[in-house]
Amino acid sequence: MSTPTRRVAAPQADSTGLSRTVAQSIRMIEAGCELVRITAPSKKEAENLAEIKKQLRAQGYSTPLVADIHFTPNAAEIAARIVEKVRVNPGNYADKKKFDVREYTDDQYHEELERIRERFGPVVADIVLANSDFVDDGGPRGGAGRWFESKRDYLEGFPSRSPAALRVCLADKLHNARSILLDYRTEGEHLWTRFSAGRDEQLWYYRALASGFEVRRGDLGEAAGPAVDELRRVVEEIALISGSTT
């Protein structure tokens, strides 16, 4: 069974060309696109989504709209009130446009976590903390040299994680697994050179994640069930096409 492909259009919500964005969206919808992903990198573009949606709906087009947000959390908050879905990069969402150092000291890590807590509140900060697999009570655990230990520790924390934290993790791991499957089809075994650990280790980790989500399925909510099943299916397809015997 192959992973389904969706046709997606990606115009931009530029205030100087709203009619052009609407026209592009219509052409893509009529060509078979099932989603229209509109780039909205700032608050102004996010606000423009309301007019774009209004014009599309007035012309009888009900295709779901997705706002593609780059670095601006307040733009995402605006877009979430208008369109059906908001796409963000979690690594950029609370950050600045200039990428800073990502190897944190203990103090730097806790400063970043506090910045997230102040900007988005304790619930989001707790989700970030729960999904930081290189972190324990003392701060960052280390780098790639402790890959297995960090993944094992992360898995051992599954029973105590909140449903909200697990749903975020599920979305992230399913996206990663789908990307691995897609890239393996084009790159083959060379793909594994990107990672700190090889094919068998990665499959061990993703299978363990799939099992963890299956155990907690009842806590995740009915809507998460298909994603739990899809993660297992994608991981086993990776194992099959890569020839893994583990």
Secondary structure, DSSP 8 states (H G I E B T S, - for coil): -------EE--B--GGGHHHHHHHHHHHHHTT-SEEEEE--SHHHHHHHHHHHHHHHHTT----EEEE-SS-HHHHHHHTTTSSEEE--HHHHTS-SS----S--HHHHHHHHHHHHHHH-HHHHHHHHHT-TTEETTEE--SGGGHHHHHHHHHHTGGGS-HHHHHHHHHHHHHHHHHHHHHHHHHGGGGGGGSSS-HHHHHHHHHHHHHHHHHTHHHH-GGGHHHHHHHHHHHHHHHHHHT---
